[in-house]
Amino acid sequence: MSKQAHQADTTLRTEGLSKRWGSFVANSDISLTFAPGARHALIGPNGAGKTTFINLLTGGFAPSSGRVWFGGEDITALPQHARVKRGMTRTFQINTLFAGLTVLESVVLAIQERRGLQYKWYQTVASQTEVVDEAMALLASLKLAQEANSLTRNLAYGKQRLVEIALALATQPKVLLLDEPAAGIPSAESRELFEVIAQLPREVTIVFIEHDMGLVFRFAERITVLVGGKVLVEGTPAEIAADPRVKEVYLGEAEHA
C-alpha cells in the first residue's frame, strides 16, 4: 500500500510515541493506527499509561519521542486547541465548567465557540435560531432533549457524562477520545450510556479507555492492551479474550473466552 493510500485509510496514528519524566517511562514506543469510524478500546491495568497516551494524542503532553499523525498531517507539535479545530476532541469536565448553566445553554456555548460567534455581542435572530436548533438536535440524538432546560449540576451523573459527550460532539469531531466515560456510574446507567455512544455516526472515530470489561467486549471492535506503558497486544475482542498473555496480566481466567 502506498503512503498516500495508507493515510487515506487512517484517521489517527502514532509512530514510536514515548513519554518519559526523568527515569520514569509512562509510554514507550507506541505505534498504533485508528481507522475511520473505528470503535477502539484501550485497556490495561492501573498505571499502564492509557491516560498518558490520550494526553499525547490530544496535545496535553508533548512526547519525549515519536510522532502523532492526523490524516496525512503531522500534528505532533500542534497545541490542543489546534487539534480540536482539525477535528480531534475529548470529553470535557462539565461539572466544573458549566454546572450553573442548563444543558441547552452549555451546548449552545460549545456550538458558538465552534462557529466563532462567542465574541460577537450582536447576533442575528436567525443565527441564534440555527445554533439552538443544532443544539437541540444534538441533545435529541443523545436522548437528552427532556433535560435541555435542566441545570447540569442537577442531573444524575450518567446524564452529566452524556452532556460531556454532547459538548465534545458540538465541535463536530472526526475523532472522539473518551477517558473512562462510565467511571463512577451505576452499571445500569453505564450500559445506557454506551448504548447511546454506540449509536453515534460512523463519521466519528471513537477511541476510549474503559475498565468495565463487559462494556469493552460489547462495544469495541478493536482492543489494544497496554502494560507498563507498552503495547502488549492488539486485536478483535475475540482475539483479546482468548490471548493467554492478556488473561495472565489483566483479565484473569474469567469469562471472556
N, C-alpha and C positions, 0 to 999 in steps of 0.2 A: 504494500500500500504506500502511495506517495505521501510526503509530508502534508501536502495540501488536503488530500483526501482524509488523512488521519485527523487533521484539525477540524474538518467539516463534520466529522462524526463525533467530535468531542466538545462538550460544554466546558469542562474544567479538568485540568490535570496538573500534577506536580511531578517534578523531576528532582530526585535526591534531596528532598526537603528535610532540613535538620534544624534543631533549635537547642542551644546549649546556654546554660548560665554557669560560668566557671567550669567546674568539673562535672556538674550535673547535666546529663543529656536527657532532655524531655522528648525530643523526636529525633530519629536517626535514619537518614537516607530513605525517606518515604516517597515512593513513586507510584501514584495512583491515577486512574483515569475514570471520569464520570461522564457517561454518555448522555446525550439529550434525552430528557424525560425519565431519567433513572430514578429509582426508589432505592437508595443505597444507605445501608446502616453501618455505623462504626461502633464496634463493641470491644470490650476488653475489661480486665479487672481495674479497680481503682488505681490511679497512678500510671495507667498505660500510655497517657499522652494524647487522649482523644480531644479534650477541650483545647489543649495547646495547638493541635493540628487545625482545629476550626479557627482559632485566632490567627494562625499563619495564613489560612485561606482568605480571611476577611481583612487582613492588614492590621489586626490588633497587635500582633507581634511582627517584628522583622526577623526573617530567618537568619540563622548563622551561616547556612549554605543552602544551595538548591534554588529552584525556580518554581513559580506558580504561573500557569498559562490559563487564560480565559478565552475560549475560542482560539483564534490564531495570534492573540496578543500576550506578550509577556507583561504581567501586571505585578511582578514581584516588588517593585519599588513604589507602586501606587498607594496613596493613603486610603483609609477606609471609605471616605465619602466619595472618592472617585470610583471605587469598586461598586458602590451602591448605584451610582449613575450608570455604570455599564451593565448592571443587572444582577448583582450578587448582594444578597442581604440575609440577615439572620433575625431571629425573633428579638423584639425589644422587651425591656423590663418595664412594662406599663404600670406596675404597681407604684413605682417611684415617679414616672414621668407624667402620667395622666390620671392619677387617682381621683382628682376633683372634677374631671370632665365626664360627660356622658360618653357612651360608646360611640355614638354617631359623631360627636364633636371631635373625639380622638382620631377617628378615621378620616374625617374631613380635613383635619390639620395635616395628616400624613399625605393626603392626595394633593392638597395645596402646595406642600413642600415639593412634591414631585413636579407639579406644573409650574413652579416658580411664582406662585401667587401669594406666598406668605408675607411678602413685604409690601404689598400693594394695599394702601389704606382704602382705596376706592376700587370696587369691583362691580361689574355689571350684574344685574339680577340673573341674566342668562348664564353667566359663568358660574355664579353661585349655585344655580339650579343644577347645572351639569355636574358639579362636584358632589352635591348632595345625592343626586341620582346615582352616581357611580359608587358612592359610599354605601348607599342602601342596597344596591345590587350585590356588592361585595359581602355585606353583612348577611344578606339572604343566602348567598352561596355557602356561607359557613354556619347557617342555621342560628344566626344571631339577630335577625330582624326584630324579634319581640323584645330584645334587650337594648334596642337602639337608644332609647331615652333614659336608660338606667345609668347611674354613676358607676364607673368601672370598679371603684372600691367596694361597692355593694354586691358585686357578682360573686357567685361561687368560684373557687379557684380554677376549676376546669374551664369555666367560661372566660375567666381572665386570660388563661393561656390561649384560648381561641381569639381573643381580642389582640393579643400579641401577634398572632399569625395574620390577622386581618391588617394590622399596621405594616407588617412586613410585605404582604401582598399588595398593599396600596402603592408600593414603589414599582410595581409591575416587574418583578424579578424574573430572570432566566434561571437562577439558582437560588434555592431557599435552604438555608442551613439551620437546623433545629437542634439545640443542645438540651437533651433530656426534656422534651416537651411534656411528658407525662409525670415528671418528678413531683411528688407531693400530692398527687391527685388520686382519689379512691379508684379502685380497679374498674368499677362500672363507668365512671366518668372518663377514665383514660381510654377505655375501649371506644366510647362515643367520640372522644377527641380524635383518635386515629381513624375512625370511620369517616369523619369529615375530611381529615388530611388526605385520605385515600381517594377522595373524590375531586381533589384539585386537578386542574387541567394538565395534560401531558406536556404542555409548553413549559411547565415549571419542573426543573430537575430538583429533586429533594435529596439532601444528604442529612442524616440525622444520627445523633447519639442517643442510645436508649439502653437502660439496664434491664427492663422487663423483657425477658426473652420470649414470652408469649406474644407480645406486641411485635417484636422484631421478626419472628418467624412467620407471623401472619401478614405483615405489611411489606417487608423488604423483599426486593427481587435480587439484590446482591448484598453481600455482607463482607466487610473487611474486619479482621480481628487484629487489634493492636495489643502487644505485650511488651512492656519495657521500652516503650517508645518506638518499637519497630513493627513492621507488618509481619505477623505470624503466618497468615493465610488469607486468601480471598476466594469467594466462590458463591454459588447459589445457596439458598437456605438449606437445601437437601445435602449439598456437599459439606457445608459447615457443620451441620448437625451430626454428620457421620464421621467427621475428621477426628481421629483419636487424640491429636495434639490439642485441639480445642477442648475436648472433653477433659483432658488432663489439667489444663491451665485455667479453664474458665467455666465451662458448662457443667462439669461433673458428668456422671454417667446417666443422669436423669433425663429422660422422657422426650428428647427431641430427635432421637434417631428414628 
